Amino acid sequence: MAGYAGVRRAVLRRFPYAVFYELGESLEVLRVIHTARHPEAWRR
């Protein structure tokens, strides 16, 4: 998801998750992933 125009990432401090989202007229969550997973699993 990184590298896509308009897509942002927030990494949670307390939990090992990253949230990918877009901001427009509203907030749209695109994906929530566990950061310990292999990066190839994120693309599926």
C-alpha distance matrix in Angstrom:
0.0 3.8 6.2 5.9 9.3 10.1 7.0 8.5 8.6 12.0 13.5 16.6 19.7 21.9 19.7 17.3 14.2 11.0 10.2 7.1 9.2 10.7 14.3 16.8 20.1 18.7 15.9 13.5 11.7 8.8 8.5 10.8 10.9 13.9 13.4 16.3 14.7 14.2 10.8 11.6 12.1 8.5 7.9 11.0
3.8 0.0 3.7 5.6 8.5 9.6 6.9 7.5 7.7 11.2 12.6 16.2 18.9 21.6 19.9 17.4 14.7 11.3 11.0 8.3 10.3 11.5 14.6 17.3 20.9 19.8 17.0 15.3 13.7 11.5 11.3 12.9 12.6 15.0 13.6 16.6 15.7 15.0 11.4 13.0 14.2 10.8 10.6 14.1
6.2 3.7 0.0 3.8 6.4 8.7 7.6 9.1 10.4 14.1 15.9 19.5 22.1 25.0 23.5 21.0 18.4 14.9 14.4 11.3 12.4 12.5 15.2 17.4 21.1 20.7 18.4 16.8 16.0 13.8 14.3 16.3 16.3 18.8 17.3 20.1 19.1 18.0 14.2 15.3 17.0 13.8 12.8 16.3
5.9 5.6 3.8 0.0 3.8 6.3 5.6 8.5 10.8 14.6 16.9 20.3 23.3 26.0 24.3 22.2 19.2 15.6 14.1 10.5 10.7 10.0 12.8 14.5 18.2 17.9 16.0 14.2 14.0 11.7 13.1 15.8 16.5 19.5 18.7 21.8 20.5 19.7 16.0 16.6 17.7 14.3 12.9 15.9
9.3 8.5 6.4 3.8 0.0 3.8 5.6 8.6 11.8 15.4 18.3 21.6 24.5 27.3 26.1 24.4 21.3 17.5 15.6 12.0 11.1 9.2 11.1 12.2 15.9 16.3 15.0 14.0 14.6 13.1 15.2 17.9 19.2 22.2 21.5 24.8 23.8 23.2 19.6 20.3 21.3 17.8 16.6 19.4
10.1 9.6 8.7 6.3 3.8 0.0 3.8 6.4 10.1 13.3 16.6 19.5 22.6 25.3 24.3 23.1 19.8 16.1 13.7 10.2 8.4 5.9 7.3 8.9 12.6 12.9 11.5 11.0 12.1 11.4 13.9 16.4 18.3 21.4 21.0 24.5 23.8 23.9 20.5 21.6 22.0 18.3 17.6 20.2
7.0 6.9 7.6 5.6 5.6 3.8 0.0 3.8 6.9 10.3 13.4 16.4 19.6 22.2 20.9 19.5 16.2 12.5 10.1 6.6 5.6 5.0 7.8 10.4 14.0 13.2 10.8 9.7 9.5 8.5 10.4 12.7 14.4 17.6 17.3 20.8 20.1 20.4 17.1 18.5 18.5 14.8 14.6 17.2
8.5 7.5 9.1 8.5 8.6 6.4 3.8 0.0 3.8 6.9 10.2 13.2 16.2 19.0 18.1 16.9 13.9 10.2 8.2 5.6 5.3 6.1 8.2 11.6 14.9 13.6 10.7 10.4 9.6 9.6 10.6 11.8 13.4 16.1 15.4 19.2 19.2 19.8 16.9 18.9 18.9 15.1 15.8 18.5
8.6 7.7 10.4 10.8 11.8 10.1 6.9 3.8 0.0 3.8 6.5 9.8 12.8 15.5 14.5 13.2 10.3 6.6 5.5 4.5 6.3 8.8 11.0 14.6 17.6 15.7 12.3 11.8 9.8 9.9 9.5 9.6 10.6 12.8 11.9 15.7 16.1 17.2 14.7 17.2 16.9 13.3 14.8 17.5
12.0 11.2 14.1 14.6 15.4 13.3 10.3 6.9 3.8 0.0 3.8 6.4 9.4 12.1 11.6 11.1 8.6 5.6 5.2 6.6 8.1 10.9 12.4 16.2 18.6 16.3 12.8 12.9 10.6 11.7 10.7 9.6 10.7 12.1 11.4 15.2 16.3 18.1 16.2 19.1 18.4 15.0 17.3 19.6
13.5 12.6 15.9 16.9 18.3 16.6 13.4 10.2 6.5 3.8 0.0 3.8 6.4 9.2 8.6 7.7 6.1 4.3 6.4 8.8 11.3 14.5 16.1 19.9 22.3 19.8 16.1 15.9 13.2 13.8 11.9 9.7 9.7 9.9 8.7 12.2 14.0 16.0 14.9 18.1 17.3 14.5 17.3 19.5
16.6 16.2 19.5 20.3 21.6 19.5 16.4 13.2 9.8 6.4 3.8 0.0 3.8 5.8 5.6 6.5 5.7 6.1 7.8 11.2 13.2 16.5 17.9 21.5 23.4 20.6 16.9 17.0 14.1 15.4 13.3 10.4 10.6 10.1 9.8 12.8 15.0 17.7 17.2 20.4 19.0 16.5 19.7 21.4
19.7 18.9 22.1 23.3 24.5 22.6 19.6 16.2 12.8 9.4 6.4 3.8 0.0 3.8 5.7 7.1 8.2 9.4 11.6 14.8 16.9 20.0 21.1 24.7 26.6 23.8 20.3 20.7 17.9 19.2 17.0 13.9 13.6 12.2 11.3 13.6 16.5 19.2 19.1 22.6 21.4 19.3 22.6 24.3
21.9 21.6 25.0 26.0 27.3 25.3 22.2 19.0 15.5 12.1 9.2 5.8 3.8 0.0 3.8 6.9 8.7 11.0 13.1 16.7 18.8 22.1 23.2 26.7 28.3 25.2 21.7 21.9 19.0 20.4 18.0 14.5 14.1 12.3 12.2 13.8 16.8 19.9 20.5 23.7 22.1 20.3 23.8 25.1
19.7 19.9 23.5 24.3 26.1 24.3 20.9 18.1 14.5 11.6 8.6 5.6 5.7 3.8 0.0 3.8 5.7 8.8 11.2 14.9 17.3 20.9 22.6 26.1 27.8 24.6 20.9 20.5 17.2 18.2 15.3 11.6 10.8 8.7 9.2 10.8 13.4 16.8 17.5 20.6 18.6 17.1 20.7 21.7
17.3 17.4 21.0 22.2 24.4 23.1 19.5 16.9 13.2 11.1 7.7 6.5 7.1 6.9 3.8 0.0 3.8 7.0 10.3 13.6 16.7 20.3 22.5 26.1 28.2 25.2 21.4 20.4 16.9 17.1 13.9 10.4 8.5 5.8 5.5 7.1 9.9 13.1 13.9 17.0 15.3 14.0 17.7 18.9
14.2 14.7 18.4 19.2 21.3 19.8 16.2 13.9 10.3 8.6 6.1 5.7 8.2 8.7 5.7 3.8 0.0 3.8 6.6 10.0 13.0 16.8 19.1 22.6 24.7 21.7 17.9 16.7 13.1 13.3 10.2 6.7 5.5 4.5 5.3 8.3 9.8 12.9 12.8 15.7 13.8 11.7 15.2 16.4
11.0 11.3 14.9 15.6 17.5 16.1 12.5 10.2 6.6 5.6 4.3 6.1 9.4 11.0 8.8 7.0 3.8 0.0 3.8 6.6 9.9 13.5 15.9 19.5 22.0 19.2 15.4 14.3 10.9 10.8 8.2 5.8 5.4 6.5 6.4 10.2 11.0 13.2 12.0 14.9 13.6 10.7 13.6 15.5
10.2 11.0 14.4 14.1 15.6 13.7 10.1 8.2 5.5 5.2 6.4 7.8 11.6 13.1 11.2 10.3 6.6 3.8 0.0 3.8 6.4 10.1 12.6 16.0 18.3 15.5 11.7 10.5 7.2 7.7 5.9 4.5 6.6 9.1 9.9 13.6 13.8 15.8 14.2 16.4 14.9 11.6 13.9 15.5
7.1 8.3 11.3 10.5 12.0 10.2 6.6 5.6 4.5 6.6 8.8 11.2 14.8 16.7 14.9 13.6 10.0 6.6 3.8 0.0 3.8 7.3 10.4 13.6 16.4 14.1 10.6 8.8 6.1 5.5 5.2 6.3 8.4 11.5 11.9 15.6 15.1 16.4 14.0 15.8 14.8 11.1 12.4 14.4
9.2 10.3 12.4 10.7 11.1 8.4 5.6 5.3 6.3 8.1 11.3 13.2 16.9 18.8 17.3 16.7 13.0 9.9 6.4 3.8 0.0 3.8 6.8 9.9 12.6 10.4 7.0 5.5 4.3 5.1 7.0 8.9 11.7 15.0 15.6 19.3 18.8 20.1 17.6 19.1 18.1 14.3 15.1 16.8
10.7 11.5 12.5 10.0 9.2 5.9 5.0 6.1 8.8 10.9 14.5 16.5 20.0 22.1 20.9 20.3 16.8 13.5 10.1 7.3 3.8 0.0 3.8 6.5 9.7 8.3 6.0 5.3 6.6 7.3 10.2 12.6 15.4 18.7 19.2 22.9 22.3 23.2 20.4 21.6 20.9 17.2 17.2 19.0
14.3 14.6 15.2 12.8 11.1 7.3 7.8 8.2 11.0 12.4 16.1 17.9 21.1 23.2 22.6 22.5 19.1 15.9 12.6 10.4 6.8 3.8 0.0 3.8 6.7 6.0 4.9 6.5 8.9 10.6 13.5 15.4 18.4 21.5 22.0 25.8 25.5 26.6 23.9 25.3 24.6 20.8 21.0 22.8
16.8 17.3 17.4 14.5 12.2 8.9 10.4 11.6 14.6 16.2 19.9 21.5 24.7 26.7 26.1 26.1 22.6 19.5 16.0 13.6 9.9 6.5 3.8 0.0 3.8 5.1 6.3 7.9 11.2 12.7 16.1 18.4 21.6 24.8 25.5 29.2 28.7 29.7 26.8 27.9 27.2 23.5 23.2 24.8
20.1 20.9 21.1 18.2 15.9 12.6 14.0 14.9 17.6 18.6 22.3 23.4 26.6 28.3 27.8 28.2 24.7 22.0 18.3 16.4 12.6 9.7 6.7 3.8 0.0 3.8 7.1 9.3 12.9 15.0 18.4 20.5 23.9 27.1 28.1 31.8 31.4 32.6 29.9 30.9 30.0 26.3 26.2 27.4
18.7 19.8 20.7 17.9 16.3 12.9 13.2 13.6 15.7 16.3 19.8 20.6 23.8 25.2 24.6 25.2 21.7 19.2 15.5 14.1 10.4 8.3 6.0 5.1 3.8 0.0 3.8 6.3 9.8 12.5 15.6 17.4 20.9 24.1 25.4 29.0 28.6 30.1 27.8 28.9 27.6 24.0 24.2 25.2
15.9 17.0 18.4 16.0 15.0 11.5 10.8 10.7 12.3 12.8 16.1 16.9 20.3 21.7 20.9 21.4 17.9 15.4 11.7 10.6 7.0 6.0 4.9 6.3 7.1 3.8 0.0 3.8 6.5 9.5 12.3 13.8 17.3 20.4 21.6 25.2 25.0 26.6 24.4 25.7 24.3 20.7 21.3 22.4
13.5 15.3 16.8 14.2 14.0 11.0 9.7 10.4 11.8 12.9 15.9 17.0 20.7 21.9 20.5 20.4 16.7 14.3 10.5 8.8 5.5 5.3 6.5 7.9 9.3 6.3 3.8 0.0 3.8 6.2 9.3 11.5 15.1 18.5 19.9 23.4 22.7 24.2 21.9 22.8 21.3 17.8 18.2 19.0
11.7 13.7 16.0 14.0 14.6 12.1 9.5 9.6 9.8 10.6 13.2 14.1 17.9 19.0 17.2 16.9 13.1 10.9 7.2 6.1 4.3 6.6 8.9 11.2 12.9 9.8 6.5 3.8 0.0 3.8 5.9 7.7 11.3 14.7 16.4 19.7 19.0 20.7 18.8 19.9 18.1 14.7 15.6 16.3
8.8 11.5 13.8 11.7 13.1 11.4 8.5 9.6 9.9 11.7 13.8 15.4 19.2 20.4 18.2 17.1 13.3 10.8 7.7 5.5 5.1 7.3 10.6 12.7 15.0 12.5 9.5 6.2 3.8 0.0 3.8 7.2 10.1 13.8 15.4 18.5 17.2 18.4 16.2 16.8 15.2 11.8 12.1 12.9
8.5 11.3 14.3 13.1 15.2 13.9 10.4 10.6 9.5 10.7 11.9 13.3 17.0 18.0 15.3 13.9 10.2 8.2 5.9 5.2 7.0 10.2 13.5 16.1 18.4 15.6 12.3 9.3 5.9 3.8 0.0 3.8 6.4 10.1 11.9 15.0 13.6 15.1 13.3 14.2 12.2 8.9 10.2 10.9
10.8 12.9 16.3 15.8 17.9 16.4 12.7 11.8 9.6 9.6 9.7 10.4 13.9 14.5 11.6 10.4 6.7 5.8 4.5 6.3 8.9 12.6 15.4 18.4 20.5 17.4 13.8 11.5 7.7 7.2 3.8 0.0 3.8 7.1 9.3 12.3 11.7 14.0 13.0 14.5 12.2 9.3 11.8 12.4
10.9 12.6 16.3 16.5 19.2 18.3 14.4 13.4 10.6 10.7 9.7 10.6 13.6 14.1 10.8 8.5 5.5 5.4 6.6 8.4 11.7 15.4 18.4 21.6 23.9 20.9 17.3 15.1 11.3 10.1 6.4 3.8 0.0 3.8 6.1 8.7 7.9 10.3 9.8 11.7 9.3 7.0 10.3 11.1
13.9 15.0 18.8 19.5 22.2 21.4 17.6 16.1 12.8 12.1 9.9 10.1 12.2 12.3 8.7 5.8 4.5 6.5 9.1 11.5 15.0 18.7 21.5 24.8 27.1 24.1 20.4 18.5 14.7 13.8 10.1 7.1 3.8 0.0 3.8 5.6 5.9 9.2 9.9 12.3 10.0 8.8 12.5 13.2
13.4 13.6 17.3 18.7 21.5 21.0 17.3 15.4 11.9 11.4 8.7 9.8 11.3 12.2 9.2 5.5 5.3 6.4 9.9 11.9 15.6 19.2 22.0 25.5 28.1 25.4 21.6 19.9 16.4 15.4 11.9 9.3 6.1 3.8 0.0 3.8 5.4 8.0 8.4 11.6 10.4 9.2 12.8 14.4
16.3 16.6 20.1 21.8 24.8 24.5 20.8 19.2 15.7 15.2 12.2 12.8 13.6 13.8 10.8 7.1 8.3 10.2 13.6 15.6 19.3 22.9 25.8 29.2 31.8 29.0 25.2 23.4 19.7 18.5 15.0 12.3 8.7 5.6 3.8 0.0 3.8 6.6 8.7 11.6 10.4 10.5 14.1 15.3
14.7 15.7 19.1 20.5 23.8 23.8 20.1 19.2 16.1 16.3 14.0 15.0 16.5 16.8 13.4 9.9 9.8 11.0 13.8 15.1 18.8 22.3 25.5 28.7 31.4 28.6 25.0 22.7 19.0 17.2 13.6 11.7 7.9 5.9 5.4 3.8 0.0 3.8 6.3 8.3 6.7 7.6 11.0 11.8
14.2 15.0 18.0 19.7 23.2 23.9 20.4 19.8 17.2 18.1 16.0 17.7 19.2 19.9 16.8 13.1 12.9 13.2 15.8 16.4 20.1 23.2 26.6 29.7 32.6 30.1 26.6 24.2 20.7 18.4 15.1 14.0 10.3 9.2 8.0 6.6 3.8 0.0 3.8 5.5 5.5 7.2 9.8 11.0
10.8 11.4 14.2 16.0 19.6 20.5 17.1 16.9 14.7 16.2 14.9 17.2 19.1 20.5 17.5 13.9 12.8 12.0 14.2 14.0 17.6 20.4 23.9 26.8 29.9 27.8 24.4 21.9 18.8 16.2 13.3 13.0 9.8 9.9 8.4 8.7 6.3 3.8 0.0 3.8 5.4 5.3 7.3 9.6
11.6 13.0 15.3 16.6 20.3 21.6 18.5 18.9 17.2 19.1 18.1 20.4 22.6 23.7 20.6 17.0 15.7 14.9 16.4 15.8 19.1 21.6 25.3 27.9 30.9 28.9 25.7 22.8 19.9 16.8 14.2 14.5 11.7 12.3 11.6 11.6 8.3 5.5 3.8 0.0 3.8 5.3 5.6 7.3
12.1 14.2 17.0 17.7 21.3 22.0 18.5 18.9 16.9 18.4 17.3 19.0 21.4 22.1 18.6 15.3 13.8 13.6 14.9 14.8 18.1 20.9 24.6 27.2 30.0 27.6 24.3 21.3 18.1 15.2 12.2 12.2 9.3 10.0 10.4 10.4 6.7 5.5 5.4 3.8 0.0 3.8 5.5 5.5
8.5 10.8 13.8 14.3 17.8 18.3 14.8 15.1 13.3 15.0 14.5 16.5 19.3 20.3 17.1 14.0 11.7 10.7 11.6 11.1 14.3 17.2 20.8 23.5 26.3 24.0 20.7 17.8 14.7 11.8 8.9 9.3 7.0 8.8 9.2 10.5 7.6 7.2 5.3 5.3 3.8 0.0 3.8 5.6
7.9 10.6 12.8 12.9 16.6 17.6 14.6 15.8 14.8 17.3 17.3 19.7 22.6 23.8 20.7 17.7 15.2 13.6 13.9 12.4 15.1 17.2 21.0 23.2 26.2 24.2 21.3 18.2 15.6 12.1 10.2 11.8 10.3 12.5 12.8 14.1 11.0 9.8 7.3 5.6 5.5 3.8 0.0 3.8
11.0 14.1 16.3 15.9 19.4 20.2 17.2 18.5 17.5 19.6 19.5 21.4 24.3 25.1 21.7 18.9 16.4 15.5 15.5 14.4 16.8 19.0 22.8 24.8 27.4 25.2 22.4 19.0 16.3 12.9 10.9 12.4 11.1 13.2 14.4 15.3 11.8 11.0 9.6 7.3 5.5 5.6 3.8 0.0
